[in-house]
Every structure is written in C-alpha cells, then in structure tokens.
Amino acid sequence: MRSKQRLAGAGAVVIAIAALGVGSSAGKPAAQSSSRWEVTAKVTNGSQLLTRISDSSTPGHKGNGDIDSTWNAKWRMKVKIIGPDAYIVGANAFHVAGSASGEYRGSYPLSETAAAHYTCKFSLSNAAKVVTKLRIYGNGRTDGKVFVNIGVHDEPGVLPPLKCTGDKLDSGVPKTFSAGVLTGIETVCLHDPIFLGVKLTQRKEFSVRKKFGWDPPSPSGLSRPCSGFGAPIRSAGFGTIKLHFDPVQ
C-alpha cells in the first residue's frame, strides 16, 4: 500500500509538470529550466523510546524499550523550474546505509498473582535488509518554500525477525521489524524538511538541517513506518536530519 501511495505522489508531480508545460492561453508559456543535483541525507543521532499501549481489551499489558540508529543516503535527481513553480522529480537513492539496535521488554498478567515476561532484542547492520528503494521528491515555489519528502518506496519480501526470549509473546508484538527503526528515514513522520526555493535557482551547494521529535500519542508515534514496530507499541522519536544539495555541472 505504501508503495502505491508513493507512486501516486510521484505521478502527481509528473502530471503537474506536463500540465504546466503546455502554457497559458492568456499569454506566453511559462519559462522553464532544469538542473541536476546530488543530494545527501543523514541522521546520525536517531533514537526512540518505546511503550506498550494497554486498553480494556489488554488490561495489565506493559512494555518499554529503546532504539538507537544512524543512516545516510544519496540521490542524483533532476529539478524542474516552470515559472515560479519548482519540482524535485522523484528519484531512487543509489546509496543507502544504516544501522540500528534496540531492545523491547514486555509483560502481561497470567493471573491475579503471576505475570509473563519476555525480552526482544534486535540489531541491524545492513539497511538493505529493510529498504530496497528509498525515494526522494518534492515541490514548492522559487519565490517561497520547497518541501522535500524522503520515504521507503519498497522493502524486502522478508523482513528481519525480532529475537525474543522468555515467556510467550504479547499478541501485540510484531514478529519482524521494518525500516522505521532507522529513525527519520520516513520524513512524513517528522514533517517534511523545508527550504527557500530560490536556492534551486542559484545553483550553488547548500544544506538543510532539521531537528525533529514526535510524541507517542501522535500518528507518527503509532505508525510502523515511523518506529519499525507500530501500534499497540508506540514510540517517541528524536534526532536531527541533515540534507546537502550539490549541483551537478
């Protein structure tokens, strides 16, 4: 489903470019130009705190944990300028690397006096085990702001398993973890980074830095793409994403 949504988003950008390129019947067609850029994105201090949601259907179910991660990626992409409108044409990363490690500890009641306990650990050293395509795209205006979206466009058919010990797992614990353990790799989770669109017309290298954080009750805190786990395990995520744009001559 996520892949289809990203394809639809990228398609919308292409349709918009095509439509604007026809020109206005009221006057001259909008001036057009294009440029190519190499973009690097990285989060070196990603972290998350995990907690278990307990409700009336699972009373007494508890859990907590943590995730530490770092990742980086590179793209070669095309920027299209049509009049005042700017489009970052969708592109897949040619380099993705990252690592993450963490632990989740949970418990639930077996009776009024006894409880089950388990521990799940995980370690990721190769981003390819959770990401096969990492896509970048965006749009905005040269006289205003441009947003950048980064997200997982495709993932392996088989994701890495959680390695758990102790009693039988709580039914809310997933058997695998996803790319969300690489905190911030889905920028929709932290609100897409934004920069001044005029920078794309100047064709000089520039950087964008965004410190981010999300809370457990938020949609990001409940989302598997954001945390790698998903509800009923929720997350609070923190970090800083840095992007560097370098024009390609």
Kinemage of the C-alpha trace (Angstrom):
@kinemage 1
@onewidth
@group {chain A} dominant
@subgroup {mainchain}
@vectorlist {calphas} color= white
{ca met a 1} P 0.000 0.000 0.000
{ca arg a 2} L 2.774 2.468 0.890
{ca ser a 3} L 4.481 1.809 -2.484
{ca lys a 4} L 1.241 2.588 -4.349
{ca gln a 5} L 0.790 5.833 -2.418
{ca arg a 6} L 4.333 6.950 -3.256
{ca leu a 7} L 3.854 6.029 -6.924
{ca ala a 8} L 0.677 8.098 -6.917
{ca gly a 9} L 2.505 11.027 -5.325
{ca ala a 10} L 5.335 10.871 -7.831
{ca gly a 11} L 2.807 10.558 -10.666
{ca ala a 12} L 1.030 13.682 -9.483
{ca val a 13} L 4.283 15.635 -9.775
{ca val a 14} L 4.832 14.396 -13.344
{ca ile a 15} L 1.238 15.236 -14.334
{ca ala a 16} L 1.576 18.707 -12.842
{ca ile a 17} L 4.783 19.319 -14.793
{ca ala a 18} L 3.185 18.165 -18.028
{ca ala a 19} L 0.113 20.292 -17.476
{ca leu a 20} L 2.099 23.437 -16.703
{ca gly a 21} L 4.369 22.888 -19.688
{ca val a 22} L 1.502 23.399 -22.127
{ca gly a 23} L 1.470 27.098 -21.318
{ca ser a 24} L -1.337 29.532 -20.658
{ca ser a 25} L -3.806 30.531 -23.358
{ca ala a 26} L -3.726 34.034 -21.877
{ca gly a 27} L -0.065 34.670 -22.797
{ca lys a 28} L 3.365 33.209 -23.301
{ca pro a 29} L 4.208 29.775 -21.894
{ca ala a 30} L 5.911 29.885 -18.509
{ca ala a 31} L 9.710 29.974 -18.656
{ca gln a 32} L 11.229 26.568 -17.989
{ca ser a 33} L 14.630 25.346 -16.884
{ca ser a 34} L 16.097 22.242 -15.327
{ca ser a 35} L 19.159 21.303 -13.315
{ca arg a 36} L 20.683 18.196 -11.823
{ca trp a 37} L 21.737 17.758 -8.219
{ca glu a 38} L 23.355 15.207 -5.963
{ca val a 39} L 21.662 15.121 -2.580
{ca thr a 40} L 22.892 13.523 0.633
{ca ala a 41} L 20.678 12.931 3.675
{ca lys a 42} L 21.733 11.594 7.051
{ca val a 43} L 20.604 11.128 10.632
{ca thr a 44} L 23.475 10.275 12.980
{ca asn a 45} L 21.670 10.606 16.311
{ca gly a 46} L 18.349 8.855 15.808
{ca ser a 47} L 16.688 7.494 18.940
{ca gln a 48} L 13.282 6.255 20.044
{ca leu a 49} L 11.606 5.311 23.299
{ca leu a 50} L 9.009 2.538 23.076
{ca thr a 51} L 5.988 1.961 25.314
{ca arg a 52} L 3.096 -0.505 25.213
{ca ile a 53} L -0.466 0.767 24.928
{ca ser a 54} L -2.751 -1.019 27.400
{ca asp a 55} L -6.526 -0.759 26.997
{ca ser a 56} L -9.677 -2.538 28.117
{ca ser a 57} L -9.017 -5.434 25.735
{ca thr a 58} L -5.475 -5.978 27.067
{ca pro a 59} L -5.528 -4.856 30.721
{ca gly a 60} L -2.210 -5.043 32.500
{ca his a 61} L -0.135 -5.409 29.354
{ca lys a 62} L 3.052 -3.380 29.759
{ca gly a 63} L 6.244 -2.774 27.838
{ca asn a 64} L 9.088 -0.378 27.226
{ca gly a 65} L 12.217 -0.228 25.140
{ca asp a 66} L 14.596 1.892 23.138
{ca ile a 67} L 16.162 2.208 19.683
{ca asp a 68} L 19.415 3.886 18.617
{ca ser a 69} L 20.181 4.349 14.941
{ca thr a 70} L 22.149 6.117 12.232
{ca trp a 71} L 21.623 6.182 8.475
{ca asn a 72} L 22.635 8.020 5.306
{ca ala a 73} L 21.565 8.030 1.662
{ca lys a 74} L 22.467 9.657 -1.660
{ca trp a 75} L 20.442 10.540 -4.750
{ca arg a 76} L 21.094 12.032 -8.193
{ca met a 77} L 17.970 13.912 -9.115
{ca lys a 78} L 16.516 16.448 -11.524
{ca val a 79} L 14.933 19.753 -10.532
{ca lys a 80} L 12.393 21.299 -12.910
{ca ile a 81} L 11.550 25.022 -12.735
{ca ile a 82} L 8.384 26.155 -14.555
{ca gly a 83} L 7.663 29.812 -13.952
{ca pro a 84} L 7.666 30.244 -10.174
{ca asp a 85} L 6.989 26.544 -9.546
{ca ala a 86} L 9.756 24.148 -8.553
{ca tyr a 87} L 9.622 20.356 -8.743
{ca ile a 88} L 12.048 17.787 -7.399
{ca val a 89} L 11.411 14.931 -9.799
{ca gly a 90} L 11.157 11.605 -7.970
{ca ala a 91} L 14.339 9.514 -7.828
{ca asn a 92} L 15.520 6.401 -6.018
{ca ala a 93} L 18.676 6.511 -3.892
{ca phe a 94} L 21.803 4.973 -5.412
{ca his a 95} L 23.302 4.539 -1.926
{ca val a 96} L 21.603 3.678 1.376
{ca ala a 97} L 23.439 2.640 4.532
{ca gly a 98} L 22.466 2.460 8.162
{ca ser a 99} L 22.471 0.565 11.416
{ca ala a 100} L 20.166 0.268 14.395
{ca ser a 101} L 19.959 -1.650 17.642
{ca gly a 102} L 17.500 -1.849 20.456
{ca glu a 103} L 15.522 -3.856 22.951
{ca tyr a 104} L 11.884 -4.175 23.927
{ca arg a 105} L 10.813 -5.656 27.276
{ca gly a 106} L 7.224 -6.590 27.967
{ca ser a 107} L 4.913 -8.285 30.443
{ca tyr a 108} L 1.276 -9.244 30.851
{ca pro a 109} L -0.774 -10.885 33.615
{ca leu a 110} L -1.255 -14.649 33.691
{ca ser a 111} L -3.413 -14.495 36.802
{ca glu a 112} L -4.037 -12.132 39.699
{ca thr a 113} L -0.688 -13.074 41.213
{ca ala a 114} L 1.508 -14.146 38.271
{ca ala a 115} L 2.809 -12.385 35.172
{ca ala a 116} L 4.637 -13.377 31.981
{ca his a 117} L 7.833 -11.586 30.998
{ca tyr a 118} L 9.774 -11.526 27.726
{ca thr a 119} L 12.602 -9.578 26.094
{ca cys a 120} L 13.070 -8.887 22.384
{ca lys a 121} L 16.404 -7.671 21.042
{ca phe a 122} L 17.330 -6.648 17.542
{ca ser a 123} L 20.357 -5.419 15.637
{ca leu a 124} L 20.552 -4.122 12.066
{ca ser a 125} L 23.879 -3.555 10.312
{ca asn a 126} L 22.732 -3.584 6.676
{ca ala a 127} L 19.982 -1.171 5.572
{ca ala a 128} L 19.294 -3.386 2.541
{ca lys a 129} L 17.544 -5.834 4.878
{ca val a 130} L 14.742 -3.298 5.433
{ca val a 131} L 14.952 -0.992 2.379
{ca thr a 132} L 15.188 -1.864 -1.314
{ca lys a 133} L 14.168 1.558 -2.686
{ca leu a 134} L 14.430 4.887 -0.863
{ca arg a 135} L 12.759 7.682 -2.806
{ca ile a 136} L 13.048 11.473 -2.755
{ca tyr a 137} L 10.705 14.017 -4.342
{ca gly a 138} L 9.205 17.415 -3.572
{ca asn a 139} L 7.747 20.649 -4.853
{ca gly a 140} L 7.149 24.274 -3.998
{ca arg a 141} L 7.932 27.721 -5.369
{ca thr a 142} L 11.096 29.610 -6.189
{ca asp a 143} L 9.605 32.712 -4.541
{ca gly a 144} L 8.545 30.719 -1.485
{ca lys a 145} L 9.304 27.398 0.137
{ca val a 146} L 10.050 23.921 -1.205
{ca phe a 147} L 9.369 20.746 0.763
{ca val a 148} L 11.393 17.541 0.456
{ca asn a 149} L 9.909 14.100 1.065
{ca ile a 150} L 12.037 11.010 1.678
{ca gly a 151} L 10.472 7.632 2.192
{ca val a 152} L 10.723 3.884 1.698
{ca his a 153} L 9.355 3.082 -1.752
{ca asp a 154} L 9.872 -0.669 -1.461
{ca glu a 155} L 11.111 -3.168 1.123
{ca pro a 156} L 12.315 -6.793 1.006
{ca gly a 157} L 9.703 -9.525 0.880
{ca val a 158} L 11.074 -10.943 4.141
{ca leu a 159} L 11.971 -8.517 6.943
{ca pro a 160} L 14.395 -9.255 9.811
{ca pro a 161} L 12.879 -11.114 12.781
{ca leu a 162} L 12.782 -9.946 16.373
{ca lys a 163} L 14.810 -12.281 18.589
{ca cys a 164} L 12.839 -12.817 21.772
{ca thr a 165} L 13.414 -14.825 24.926
{ca gly a 166} L 11.317 -15.567 27.970
{ca asp a 167} L 7.601 -16.310 28.103
{ca lys a 168} L 5.195 -16.374 25.180
{ca leu a 169} L 4.997 -13.003 23.434
{ca asp a 170} L 2.231 -10.493 23.898
{ca ser a 171} L -0.024 -10.696 20.828
{ca gly a 172} L 0.728 -7.016 20.102
{ca val a 173} L 4.430 -7.620 19.467
{ca pro a 174} L 5.294 -7.929 15.748
{ca lys a 175} L 7.422 -10.871 14.621
{ca thr a 176} L 9.587 -8.616 12.413
{ca phe a 177} L 10.796 -5.022 12.395
{ca ser a 178} L 10.788 -2.583 9.459
{ca ala a 179} L 12.849 0.382 8.217
{ca gly a 180} L 11.212 2.613 10.825
{ca val a 181} L 13.945 1.561 13.265
{ca leu a 182} L 16.181 3.876 11.171
{ca thr a 183} L 14.679 6.907 12.867
{ca gly a 184} L 13.675 9.684 10.475
{ca ile a 185} L 14.043 7.695 7.259
{ca glu a 186} L 10.373 8.453 6.551
{ca thr a 187} L 10.288 12.259 6.622
{ca val a 188} L 6.483 12.328 6.737
{ca cys a 189} L 6.918 11.136 10.342
{ca leu a 190} L 8.801 14.299 11.307
{ca his a 191} L 7.089 16.746 8.908
{ca asp a 192} L 8.996 17.115 5.655
{ca pro a 193} L 12.093 19.359 5.673
{ca ile a 194} L 11.567 22.762 4.016
{ca phe a 195} L 13.958 25.277 2.437
{ca leu a 196} L 13.734 28.513 0.416
{ca gly a 197} L 13.063 27.713 -3.235
{ca val a 198} L 15.337 30.470 -4.535
{ca lys a 199} L 18.296 28.248 -3.589
{ca leu a 200} L 17.429 25.962 -6.502
{ca thr a 201} L 17.720 28.855 -8.977
{ca gln a 202} L 21.112 29.958 -7.629
{ca arg a 203} L 22.606 26.529 -8.402
{ca lys a 204} L 25.072 26.667 -5.545
{ca glu a 205} L 25.540 23.973 -2.916
{ca phe a 206} L 23.521 24.406 0.255
{ca ser a 207} L 22.472 22.464 3.333
{ca val a 208} L 19.233 21.968 5.255
{ca arg a 209} L 19.122 20.928 8.901
{ca lys a 210} L 16.014 19.946 10.850
{ca lys a 211} L 15.850 18.880 14.467
{ca phe a 212} L 12.808 16.684 14.994
{ca gly a 213} L 10.784 14.838 17.566
{ca trp a 214} L 7.392 13.163 17.811
{ca asp a 215} L 5.263 12.076 20.750
{ca pro a 216} L 3.700 8.665 21.444
{ca pro a 217} L 0.041 9.781 21.024
{ca ser a 218} L 0.733 11.276 17.577
{ca pro a 219} L 0.096 9.430 14.283
{ca ser a 220} L 3.883 9.096 13.929
{ca gly a 221} L 4.126 7.503 17.375
{ca leu a 222} L 1.593 4.846 16.392
{ca ser a 223} L 2.911 4.161 12.885
{ca arg a 224} L 5.030 1.124 11.942
{ca pro a 225} L 6.797 3.039 9.115
{ca cys a 226} L 7.924 5.585 11.720
{ca ser a 227} L 9.045 3.251 14.519
{ca gly a 228} L 9.570 -0.126 12.884
{ca phe a 229} L 7.056 -1.673 15.312
{ca gly a 230} L 3.650 0.047 15.179
{ca ala a 231} L 0.616 0.011 17.459
{ca pro a 232} L -0.003 -1.169 20.119
{ca ile a 233} L 3.693 -0.413 20.700
{ca arg a 234} L 4.100 3.333 20.364
{ca ser a 235} L 7.211 5.461 20.078
{ca ala a 236} L 8.662 8.863 20.870
{ca gly a 237} L 11.299 9.674 18.249
{ca phe a 238} L 14.157 12.193 18.300
{ca gly a 239} L 17.040 13.236 16.075
{ca thr a 240} L 18.386 15.695 13.526
{ca ile a 241} L 18.185 15.196 9.771
{ca lys a 242} L 20.767 16.920 7.589
{ca leu a 243} L 20.472 17.308 3.827
{ca his a 244} L 23.150 18.614 1.477
{ca phe a 245} L 22.362 19.713 -2.088
{ca asp a 246} L 25.251 19.861 -4.564
{ca pro a 247} L 24.633 20.974 -8.182
{ca val a 248} L 25.972 18.645 -10.881
{ca gln a 249} L 27.615 20.503 -13.751
